[in-house]
Amino acid sequence: MKKFFSRRANHEQLEDRELVALAKADAEAFGELYARYVKKMYSYIYHRTGNIQDAEDLTAKVFIRAYSHIGDYVDRGLPFQAWLYRIAHNLVANWHRDQSRRKIIALDDYVARSLHSEAPERLAEESEERDQLLQAVRRLPEERQQLLLLKFIEQMSNAQIGEIMGRTEGAIKSLYHRTLLALRDDMPSSAAADQQRLEGTEV
């Protein structure tokens, strides 16, 4: 037992790339990678499916697929988690095709984190405007929905988003601004205040 905890402690001190190298022959090293990223993968998948059971199933599949292909993983300078996010993205895309629907963002969490409606007394009066904004978001192409999800739910920088989406930081910044313009054009004037809150987000 002491030996197990000692190895676990050693794994916790390693960087991702060192763990990945070990994980090709050591299941415990992969277990440490799992521990580091399972919550992030679950959060990402849940906010794209809006369903707890499906999110749990797909999260498990992410790590099953990652473990089965870890031997083929090649470090190209990107963070290991970017590889996991791409696996998760592909699984979710397949899930949406199978489900023939596009329930991308969970309403409550998106409102709570991205629109920053913190004053309880304002929730009722802002409900309609938030719903209009969220409907406009759901009408965006999936790529732009993913960008907003990573920025507002996962709280990632443009550089981190670019690593996951396979784009440069500048391209992500440009896509973000185009997304805001598309939202502005699509939303009713009554939702303008909430959309301005999105525009005020640091880019």
ABEGO torsion letter per residue (X at the ends): XAAAAAAAAAAAABBAAAAAAAAAABAAAAAAAAAAAAAAAAAAAAAAAGBAAAAAAAAAAAAAAAAAAAAABBBAGBBAAAAAAAAAAAAAAAAAAAAGBBBABBAAAAAAAAAGBABAAAAAAAAAAAAAAAAAAAABBAAAAAAAAAAAAAGBBAAAAAAAAGBBAAAAAAAAAAAAAAAAAABBAAAAAAAAAAAABBX
